[in-house]
Amino acid sequence: MNAYAEMAGLDPLTSGEVVVAQNIAFGLIAAIMLFSALRMVTTRNVVHAALYLVIVLAGSAAIFILLGAEFVGVTQVLVYIGAIVVLFLFGIMLTRGALGVDEEEKGEQRLMSCLVAGLLAIVTAGALINTFSDAELTRSSPSTTATVGDSIFSQFIIPFEAVSVLLLAALIGAIVVARKD
Amino acid sequence: MSVVLADLAYWQETTIRLLVGLIAVLLPAGTLVYLFLFKMMSFMQSRLGPMEAGPYGSLQLLAEVGKFLQKEDIVPKAADRLIFKLAPFVVLISTFLLILVIPAGPDLWFIDVDTGIFLGLAVSSISVIGILMAGWASSSKYSLLGALRATGQLIAYELPMVLAVVGVIIQAGTLNVQEIVMAQATGEIFGFGGIGNPYVITQFVGFLIFLIAVQAELTQPPFDMPVAESELVTGYLTEYSGLRFLMFFIGEFATAAIFSALAATLFLGGWYVPGLEATDNLFNVIGPIVLLGKMLLVAFFIFWFRFTYPRFREDQLQQLAWKVLIPLSLVNIVITGVLKVVF
């Protein structure tokens, strides 16, 4: 979207038209995401829940792209939709019968999960409001992939390596737990 | 399609992009079906193939489409109707998004973004969800087994595919597909710039891994365990008929065409032919034809393997991916990285 505005000689971030379009797009995406997120936790069918999760994750990828964070958005699609949800679906379909609607699972952990979700929402909202309550979105230019790569491998190299080692540990742990002998 | 369209209104531009995208997906797919599935396969089996519809059977494709459109769109009684009906669209969406990243000339591209090839690999993985949806919603054991096999295979072969592309990315120093083409067009081999530097020479191992992975991603022989007709009828496609079957069929061959075009772009220099300046305006005219030619060359190999080799067993298929292709592509990345630093 920004590329077109540049070509037409408009500054993509100050020209009102583009921002209006972005606001409308954000509203639409947010509404779809909210609806899907609600359906995801209320639907009785596990596969439907996983498919609603796909819509939520695709929505967050779209919002990343709206914010100009193209690389993060694409990574969201590749990692979450292309790999994690596929593994969810794979696991569900391997372990349940075809078209398994679990009527007997009334959810004895419902109270606990509501509590955890509520607490998490309060903490996240509190942190966000505390940090950004008066801040205006700075109209910085879209981050290019090169800058993301540079900052990962210079400024954030230690957190990046730490996360890599953590993931490796989790992988090895999973293999050890799954091994029979 | 970029600078050319800069003066048009947004909706006009979008309409033109949609139409061109539709042609760019359907035309190569139809060409592959007629040229390879109808004719090449027939010749390899000492028969003529379709000869009646149109001169030399060239209109057979339209006849087939007409046939599928007339058929009843059957949904099994026990199926999850909505998901069953949506599944072919999810597969097609993945295909249509994939064409976006392939440039056909210096100014002929759909989107020219920094993430380029990374975006292409990301959207190509969406089709797995469509296949799982189709297999599960059919509520048939054959379909479910087929979908699970397909998913296991697609996950296994996506890794060597991505890792094979990483070699090209390291050598070109960019994710942007247009810049990868430019890097090949302006590259030199030991100081000789006569033919540019198509990466099929330096990344030959990567090219082979990419072709094998494409073959597996398309779930076609010798990697067609998911649709093994002697055990699973046609896998996740079993319950589909009429238009929706046609959509899966188009999706399969369009994906074959686009992956071939992607291989041609990454390894064979894309729309560029040696002898001209890479920025020459002429490439906006002949670029698409050059790309189509290179795509047909790659697709010829893919279909040649398809018609020649017998099916892998499931364990052989997984072993090839995890024990051979992935280690090989990792070694390829290391060597490419070392050579990139040395030279």
Interface residues (C-beta under 8 A of the other chain):
Chain A: A3 Y4 M7 A8 V47 H48 L51 V54 E70 F71 V74 T75 V77 L78 I81 G82 A83 V85 V86 L87 L89 F90 M93 L94 A98 L99 T144 T145 A146
Chain B: S2 V3 A6 Y10 E13 A78 D80 I83 D112 V113 D114 T115 F118 L119 L121 A122 V123 S125 I126 V128 I129 L132 M133 G135 W136 A137 S139 S140 K141 L144 A147 L148 T151 G152 I155 E158 L175
